[in-house]
Amino acid sequence: MKAVQNQHAMIRRHQVVNALVMLLVAFVVVRFFNGRPAYTDAFYHYNAAVRLASGDGLVDDYLWMFIAAPDSLPAPSHLYWMPLTSIVSAMGMSITGVDYFGAQIGLTLALWGASMLAFWLGLRFTGRIVLAWFASILLVCGGFLLRMWGITDTFALYAFVGSASLVSMGLGLTVARRRWLWWLLAGMFAALGHLTRSDGLLLIVVAMISVLWPFGRTNGTWRRRLQWLAIFLVAYVLVMMPWFVRNLATIGTILPVGGAQAIWYTEYNDLFNYPPDANPQTFFASGLGDILSSRLEGLSAALQNLLAIEGYIFMTPFMLYALWVRRRDPFLRPMIWFVLGLHAAFALVFTYPGIRGGLLHGLTALMPFWVALSFDGLQRAIAWAAQRLPHWNQKKATVMFSLMLTLVAVVFGLALGLPRRVSATGNRPLLYDVMAELVAPGQRVMINDPSQLYYYTGIGGVTLPNEPPETLLSIAGTYDIDYLVVEYSEREDEIGLSVPVPFIFDLDNPPGYLTPINIDIDLERARIYAINR
């Protein structure tokens, strides 16, 4: 009895020490790799957070795409992406002031929470404290996601709330006492997951399947299962209610419905069609060959994400082996359904958003599970080898191989992350200096990335349409657009204009409704035109 008490006391000490250490590590990782936004998603979430923290509410003065496009600007924000990242970032700014450091406070805490879940899962699956430590370190410091955690995007937030919902569901299926509490927490975290990402709605589907799954003694009676599900759904609705009310008041529905058009995309740039016209007719008109080809591409992308991102390449066999061994464990049932549903959805249904990063964002909810299962699988593999190699010390070999693979994953993450580190001291691009002087207050601009333009200058506008150039006259009239900016790609692997193909025109002989503006920057990098409405 005393030995058990001592063991529990030692575990608690390690949990406390791990929490303190990983809070510091999470803070360093978040701040070191991301000093400011670096791409459209991050600019968008941060801009919205700034407006919210400044008392302007959830409002946009620009459109980064035309799905669910409003009738005018300014307009309600987050009609495509969900709002929690911006809300959490704004809450951090209320503490430190309106800056990127404040926006990262909530993200740091979310990453910290995900690391503690990884530690707990590692201890649950392996039974060894040292492997639980490796699991939490691998989550925060290893692989491709190392440089992504601190971005004002959904990565860190979804890693915590998504995995917390799945863990709570698992405990609701396996813990005998106070199951209602775990289903209450599962519903609350599922709502937070949905407020973070639209595909967080999958958490609700997973909960329903997990509760109503007909096999297993742990499921309880049908009446009891329905009670658990009711608690889950009530908790979900209560947390979501403010967002539902806001949407009803601003757009007339509890959730924006434009994002569902992604099912019918025939290319990713359909996101920028004006007016939005992706529908079943255009989808099936593209031909069976194109549909099958895109789905094969989606499956390939899903497999690549599984191998390279979720499994850190070399940990994939171990985590999948452990999952297979534990496939009948009711605790893992929600996680397994989530794995299947997430990858299938982005590979076969929302294919183009999945290829362009949707799956990468959504899989973060699985990472605390994957890192813990990786060390469980490695431990099992070493136990199998030790039976055939009598000279092996199984415990020492497990620690040494786990340490080695963790270090390799960290080096891998640093090799990917350091060249792409975003410094807080980066200067504003020269083009935006020109735009800040040229554009009068209240005027708006059509540009490839209006989120970035707004971040640097506060100038509103719209993105370029995936349509012929004359379409800009209709857009300019609707949203009061005064200038067009055409940029060349800055990526070394891209040559040409950063504009959709249908929109390309002769820059030296533009249509009559465009007047070239002389600017003091390299004309090989950007052109500016006044729009004659």
Secondary structure as the mmCIF struct_conf table of DSSP 4:
data_model
#
loop_
_struct_conf.conf_type_id
_struct_conf.id
_struct_conf.beg_label_comp_id
_struct_conf.beg_label_asym_id
_struct_conf.beg_label_seq_id
_struct_conf.end_label_comp_id
_struct_conf.end_label_asym_id
_struct_conf.end_label_seq_id
HELX_RH_AL_P HELX_RH_AL_P1 LYS A 2 PHE A 33
STRN STRN1 ASN A 34 ASN A 34
BEND BEND1 GLY A 35 ARG A 36
BEND BEND2 TYR A 39 TYR A 39
HELX_RH_AL_P HELX_RH_AL_P2 THR A 40 ALA A 53
TURN_TY1_P TURN_TY1_P1 SER A 54 GLY A 55
BEND BEND3 LEU A 58 LEU A 58
STRN STRN2 VAL A 59 ASP A 60
BEND BEND4 ASP A 61 ASP A 61
STRN STRN3 TYR A 62 LEU A 63
BEND BEND5 TRP A 64 MET A 65
TURN_TY1_P TURN_TY1_P2 ILE A 67 ALA A 68
BEND BEND6 ASP A 71 PRO A 74
STRN STRN4 ALA A 75 PRO A 76
BEND BEND7 SER A 77 SER A 77
BEND BEND8 LEU A 79 TRP A 81
BEND BEND9 PRO A 83 PRO A 83
HELX_RH_AL_P HELX_RH_AL_P3 LEU A 84 THR A 96
BEND BEND10 VAL A 98 ASP A 99
HELX_RH_AL_P HELX_RH_AL_P4 TYR A 100 THR A 126
HELX_RH_AL_P HELX_RH_AL_P5 ILE A 129 CYS A 141
BEND BEND11 GLY A 142 GLY A 143
HELX_RH_3T_P HELX_RH_3T_P1 PHE A 144 ARG A 147
TURN_TY1_P TURN_TY1_P3 MET A 148 GLY A 150
BEND BEND12 ILE A 151 THR A 154
HELX_RH_AL_P HELX_RH_AL_P6 PHE A 155 THR A 174
BEND BEND13 ALA A 176 ARG A 177
HELX_RH_AL_P HELX_RH_AL_P7 ARG A 179 THR A 196
HELX_RH_3T_P HELX_RH_3T_P2 SER A 198 GLY A 200
HELX_RH_AL_P HELX_RH_AL_P8 LEU A 201 LEU A 212
BEND BEND14 PRO A 214 PRO A 214
HELX_RH_3T_P HELX_RH_3T_P3 ARG A 217 ASN A 219
HELX_RH_AL_P HELX_RH_AL_P9 TRP A 222 THR A 250
TURN_TY1_P TURN_TY1_P4 ILE A 251 ILE A 251
BEND BEND15 GLY A 252 LEU A 255
HELX_RH_3T_P HELX_RH_3T_P4 GLY A 258 TRP A 264
BEND BEND16 THR A 266 GLU A 267
HELX_RH_3T_P HELX_RH_3T_P5 TYR A 268 PHE A 272
BEND BEND17 TYR A 274 PRO A 275
HELX_RH_AL_P HELX_RH_AL_P10 PRO A 280 ALA A 285
TURN_TY1_P TURN_TY1_P5 SER A 286 SER A 286
HELX_RH_AL_P HELX_RH_AL_P11 LEU A 288 GLN A 304
HELX_RH_PI_P HELX_RH_PI_P1 ASN A 305 GLU A 310
BEND BEND18 GLY A 311 GLY A 311
TURN_TY1_P TURN_TY1_P6 TYR A 312 MET A 315
HELX_RH_AL_P HELX_RH_AL_P12 THR A 316 VAL A 325
TURN_TY1_P TURN_TY1_P7 ARG A 326 ARG A 328
HELX_RH_3T_P HELX_RH_3T_P6 PRO A 330 LEU A 332
HELX_RH_AL_P HELX_RH_AL_P13 ARG A 333 ALA A 344
HELX_RH_PI_P HELX_RH_PI_P2 ALA A 345 VAL A 349
BEND BEND19 PHE A 350 PHE A 350
HELX_RH_AL_P HELX_RH_AL_P14 THR A 351 PRO A 353
HELX_RH_PI_P HELX_RH_PI_P3 GLY A 354 GLY A 358
HELX_RH_AL_P HELX_RH_AL_P15 LEU A 359 GLY A 362
HELX_RH_3T_P HELX_RH_3T_P7 LEU A 363 LEU A 366
HELX_RH_AL_P HELX_RH_AL_P16 MET A 367 ARG A 388
TURN_TY1_P TURN_TY1_P8 PRO A 390 HIS A 391
HELX_RH_AL_P HELX_RH_AL_P17 GLN A 394 GLY A 417
HELX_RH_3T_P HELX_RH_3T_P8 LEU A 418 ARG A 420
STRN STRN5 VAL A 422 VAL A 422
TURN_TY1_P TURN_TY1_P9 ALA A 424 THR A 425
HELX_LH_PP_P HELX_LH_PP_P1 GLY A 426 PRO A 429
HELX_RH_AL_P HELX_RH_AL_P18 LEU A 430 LEU A 438
BEND BEND20 VAL A 439 VAL A 439
HELX_LH_PP_P HELX_LH_PP_P2 ALA A 440 ALA A 440
TURN_TY1_P TURN_TY1_P10 PRO A 441 GLY A 442
STRN STRN6 ARG A 444 MET A 446
BEND BEND21 ASN A 448 ASN A 448
HELX_RH_AL_P HELX_RH_AL_P19 PRO A 450 THR A 457
STRN STRN7 GLY A 461 VAL A 462
HELX_LH_PP_P HELX_LH_PP_P3 THR A 463 PRO A 465
BEND BEND22 ASN A 466 GLU A 467
TURN_TY1_P TURN_TY1_P11 PRO A 469 GLU A 470
HELX_RH_AL_P HELX_RH_AL_P20 THR A 471 TYR A 479
TURN_TY1_P TURN_TY1_P12 ASP A 480 ASP A 480
STRN STRN8 ILE A 481 GLU A 487
STRN STRN9 TYR A 488 TYR A 488
TURN_TY1_P TURN_TY1_P13 GLU A 492 ASP A 493
BEND BEND23 GLY A 496 GLY A 496
STRN STRN10 LEU A 497 LEU A 497
BEND BEND24 SER A 498 VAL A 499
HELX_RH_3T_P HELX_RH_3T_P9 VAL A 501 PHE A 503
TURN_TY1_P TURN_TY1_P14 LEU A 507 ASP A 508
BEND BEND25 ASN A 509 ASN A 509
TURN_TY1_P TURN_TY1_P15 GLY A 512 TYR A 513
STRN STRN11 LEU A 514 ILE A 517
BEND BEND26 ASP A 520 ILE A 521
TURN_TY1_P TURN_TY1_P16 LEU A 523 ARG A 525
STRN STRN12 ALA A 526 ILE A 531
#
